[in-house]
Amino acid sequence: MIHNRIPDIELEKRTRPRANDIRGCYYRDQTAIFHSKPFRRLKYKTQVFFNPNDDHICTRIEHVLHVASVSATICRGLNARKDMEWDLNEDMAYAISLGHDLGHTPFGHAGETALAEYLGGRDKFMHEVHSYRVVEKLIDSGLGLNLTYAVKDGIICHNGERFEQAITPDFTVKNLDEIQSRRFLPSTYEGAIVRFSDKIAYLGRDIEDAIVAGFIKKNDIPDVIRRKIGDSNSNIINYLVNDLVSHSTEEAIAVSDEAHELMLTLHNFNYQHIYKHPLQIEVEKSCKRIINAIFEYLFHLHQQFDWDRHDFQGKTSHTVDTYFVDYMRNMCRFYKDEATSNGWSEDEMGMRVVADYLSGMTDRFALECMKEITLPPAVQFHHGRGEF
């Protein structure tokens, strides 16, 4: 029987011991993620296209639900194979999927890039690493969700940007706090499945939105894709899921040579015609300017906060001021302890505080913040009633 090679006792381990209940450990993780505030905010975060007024453009919450559906389907398909006895846990895969993008910024990858640049480089902010930080450290005033090791490992190692043909789990228990790059592999087959499912879920869905946006037409999709896979999101998902179920082995979760080439062709097409479309680039530039402006504004507020007395020395003139000051007061002990353990200066701690808070914003809250800090306050004029 094929099974996870790490003992269940290690995969199910939590930062703080917790008795199991009727849900089972991984379904419990699902419900913890589902009821968290960062998960709720995903419904107002950009996936690829920034369009808060369109009800049918894919948002971040829709994407994670797509990934969860695809990953659970793959687990079910592999478990049903007659030639191999898989023992994959759908609940684990589903929980990883729900949590894998909780660390994403407002405005999608444009926001992630802006934060990374502001913090000093591409490797300074990665949503995979930050998603782990959110579930393990930031939620519940610095306590985290206390998820299982297997789910946290799948979240931090999901890396949806690399298009591997095969993924072999490393089957090791890692120190997740030390991971600061995208080079690590998940510890479980389920984690590897989610890593594939992330790509499967967005390749076709991005094409659907691009057609609605007028970036491309169906006839623009490469002939080889339309001929061998189809030109709809459902056809793309169906082809890739069935191929992966047929070609995965104990050695690796994998797709066939043909499917891998088609995935690369599709990704290259999306990259050239969607992600690098001139209009998309202009939108991303605007989003980056918004992130930078809010970052600088919040950092200035941080400089007026007395971390020893939990006291704000400045004047709160905007709603965002009040919210951010409340956040600093609520998380004061957490950040002071973290700064001490990492040897951070006050400014270094401030950069981390601002990055954490800003990354949690929704698109629309970021836009409201931008309006508050850039538009002059309205002057109230009092005219006599009933006068000509």
N, C-alpha and C positions, 0 to 999 in steps of 0.2 A: 504494500500500500504506500502511495506517495503521501507524504505529510510534511508539515513544517519540521525542520530538523533541529530547531531550538525547542527545548522542553516548554510545554504549556505554562508551567509555573513561572518561567522567565518572560514569556510573551504577555502574560496576564498581570505582571507585576505593576504596581502603581507607586508613585512617589510616596504617598501616604497609604498605609494598609487600609483596606476597606472590605467589609464582608460582602460577598455576592448576594444578589437578590433574585427574584423571579425572572428578571429580564435576561440574566446572563451578562458576562462582563462586557462583551462588545456591543450588545444592544443597549446596555446602560451608557456606553460611550456615545452612541448615536443620540440618545435622548439628551445627554449633557450638552453636546454640541448644538443640537437642534434648538434647545431652549436658551442658549447663550445670546447675549446682545450682539457680539461680532457676527454671528450667523444671521440674525435678523437684519443687520445693516447691509448684508450682501445684496438685498433686493434693490438697493439704490446705488450700487457700484457698477461701473462700466466693465463689460467683458472685453469687447474690441471697439464697438462704436459708441461714442458718447452721444446719447440722444434721450435725455430724461423725459421727453414729452411723448415718446412713442411707446405704446404699451406692448408692442410685439418684437422689439429689438432685444436680443439676448442680453440679460444682465448676469452678474456674477452668481447670483443665487440659482438661476436657471442652469448655468453651466455646471455647478457642483452637483445639482440633482441629475443632470445628464450623465456626468461621470459616475455617480453612484449607481444609476440604472445600468450603464454599460458594464461596470465592474462586477456587479452582482450577476448579470446575465452570463458573463464569461465564467465566473465561478460555477454557476449552475451547469453551463455547457460542459466544462471540464469534468465536473463530478458525474455527469451522465455518460461519459465515454465508457465504452465496454472493454476497450483494449487496455486501459490503465485505471487503477483504483486511486483516484484523487480523493483528498479529504479537505477540500478548501472551505473556509469559513466565510459565507456571504456577509454575515453581520460585521466581521472585521473589515472586509473590503468596503462595505457601505459606509462604515464609520470613518475610515481613512478618507474616502471621497468627500464626505460632508465637511471634513475639517481641513482639506488640503489647501484651500485658498483663503482661510480666515485672516491671513496676514497681508492680503492684497490691499493696495492703496486705493484712494479714489482715482478715477480716470484711467484705470487699467494699467497697462505696462508703461504708459507715459508718466503716470504718477510714480511708479516704481523707479523708473530711470531718473526722474527729477530728484527723488529723495536720495538715491544712491550718489548722484553727482554732488548734491549738497553736503553729503556726509564725507565726500572725498574720493569717490571712485566706484566703479561697477560692482566691486565685491563688498561694498560697505552696507548695502541693503539688498537682500534677496528675499522675495516673498516666501519662498519655501522655508528658509531659516526663521523668518519672522512669524510665519504661521505656527511653527513650533513654539516660539516665544509667547505668542498670544495664548495658546491653549495651556502651556505649562507654567507661565509666570504672570501674565498680565490680568487675566480674567479674575474676577472676585477679589479685587483689591490686592493683587499680588500673590494670591494662593493658587491660581490656575484651576483647571477642570479636573485634575487628578486622573487623567486618562491612562489606559494601559500602555505598556511599552510598545507593543506591536502597532497600535494606532499612531502613537507619536512618531515612531520610526518611519511608518509609511508616509506621514505628513511631511516630515523634513526631507525625505529622500524622493519625493514624487517627481521632481524635475521634468516638467512638460515640454522643455525646449529641445532636448536631445532626441533624435529619431533613430534609436538603436533598432536593429533587426531582432535582437534577442537580449533578454535580461535574465541573468542568473543571480538570484539573491545571494548576499554574502553570508547568510546563516550565522551571523555573529551578533552578540549583544554589545552595542556600541555605547559610548558615553555621549549621549545626544547633546549635552550642553557644550561639548567641544566642537561640534560640527559648525563650520563657518564657510562652507563652499558647497557646490553642486556636484562634487565628484563622488559622493558616497552612494552606494547601492542599498536598496531596502533589505531588511533581514528576512522577509517572508515572500512566498509566492504571491500572496494577496497584495502586498505592497508593490510588487513588480506588475501585477495586473492593473492596479490603479494608475501606475505610471504610463502604461500603454493606453488605458481608458481615457486619460486626460487628453491625449492627442486625438484619439478616435472621436471623442465627443466634440472637439472644437473644429476639426477640419471641414466637415460638411456644414456645420451650423454657421460658421463664418461666411461660407459661400452664400447661404440663404440670405443673411443680412446684407451682404454686399450687393446682391441682386436688387433687394428692396431699396438700398441706398443709391442705386444707379451706378455703382462702381464698375460692375460687369454685367453681362448678359449670359444666359445659360449656354449660348453657342460659343462663348469665349472659353468655357471649360475645355481643357485639352481633350482631343479626340480619344486618346488612349484611356483616359479616365471615364469618359462617357460610354465608351464601347465595352470596357471590362468591368466597370463598377456601376456606372449610372451617373445621373446628374442631380440627384436629390440627396438630402441629408440622410434619410432613412436607408437608401441604397448603399451609401458609403459606410454607414454604421453596420449594416447587415453583412456586407462583404468582409469587412475587416474583422468583425467579431467572429464570424464563422471560420475565417482563415486562421485566426489566432487559436481558436479552440482545436482546430484540426492539426496544427503544427507545433503546439507546445509539448514539451517533454519534461521528464524529471530534471534534465540538465538545464532547461531554460524555458521561460515564457517567451514565445517567439512567433513571428509570422514568416510566411514563405518568402523566397527570393522575389517572386513576382509582386506579392503584396507590399513588400518593403520598397521596391522600386516605385510602385504606384503611390505609396504614401509620400515618398520624397518628391515625386512629380507634383502631387497635389499641394504639398507644403510650399514648394518653390513657386508654384502658380499663385497661391494665396499671398506669399511674401511680396511678390512683384506687383500684383494687381490689387491687393487689399491693404496689407500692412504698410506698404510704401507708396500708396496712392497719394498724389499731391495734396488732395483735400485732407486726407487722414493725417499727413505730416503737419499741415497747418493747424489742425485741431490739437494735435499733440504739443506743438510749440506753445499754443495758448494755455493748455493745461499745465505745462511745466512752469510757465510764468506765474500761474495761480499758486501752485505748490510753493514756489520760491518766495513769493510775497507773504504767504501765510506763515511759512517757516520763519522768516526773519521777524515777523510781527510777534509770533509766539515766543521766539527766543528772547526778544526784548522784554516780554512779560516775565519770563523765567528769571531774568537778571534782577528783577525787582521783588523776587520772592525770597523770604528769609526761611531757609530750610530747617534751621534750628528751632525757630519759634513758630513755624507753620503759618507765617504771617506775610501777607502781601503788602508791600510798601507803597505801591502805586495806586492809581485810580482806575476802577473798572468802569469804562465808558461804553462798552459793547457787551452784547450777550456772550460772544465768544470769550471775552475776558473772564466773565463770571464762571463759565463752564471750565475753562482751562485752569483757573485758580482752584476751583473745587477739585479738579483732577489731581493737581499737585498736592493739595492738602490730603486727599484720600490715599495717595500713593507715596506719601513722604517717607515713611519708614522703609518701604520696599526700595526706593531709589537711593536712599542714604546707605542702606546696607549693601546694595549692589555697587555703588560708587566706592565704598570702602574696600570691598573684596577685590575690585578690579583696579584700584589705585587711580580712579578718575579724578581729574580736576573738576571744579564746579562747572566750567564751561563744557567740558566733555560730558558731564552728567546732563547738562542742559540740552545738548544736541540729541542725546538718547531720549530724554523726556519728550522733546518736541517731535522727534521722529515717530515715537510710539503713538503719541496722541494724534498727530496729523494722519498717520497711516490708517487709523481707525475711522476717519471721517468718511461719510458717504459723499457722492458727487454733489448732491444738492446742498448738504451742509457746508461743504467747502465753498460752493458758490455764494451761499449766504454770508459766510465769513468774509469772503472777498468783497462783497458789497459793503459790509459793515466797516471794514478797515480802509476802504478806498473812497467811498462816496461821502461827501460832506453831509453833516446832519441837517435835516430840514428845519428851517426857522418857522415857528408858529406865529402867524399874524392874527390879530383879533380885531375884526372889523365890526362895526355896528350892524345889527340885524335890521333888515327891512329898509336899508338906505339905497338911494340911487347914486 
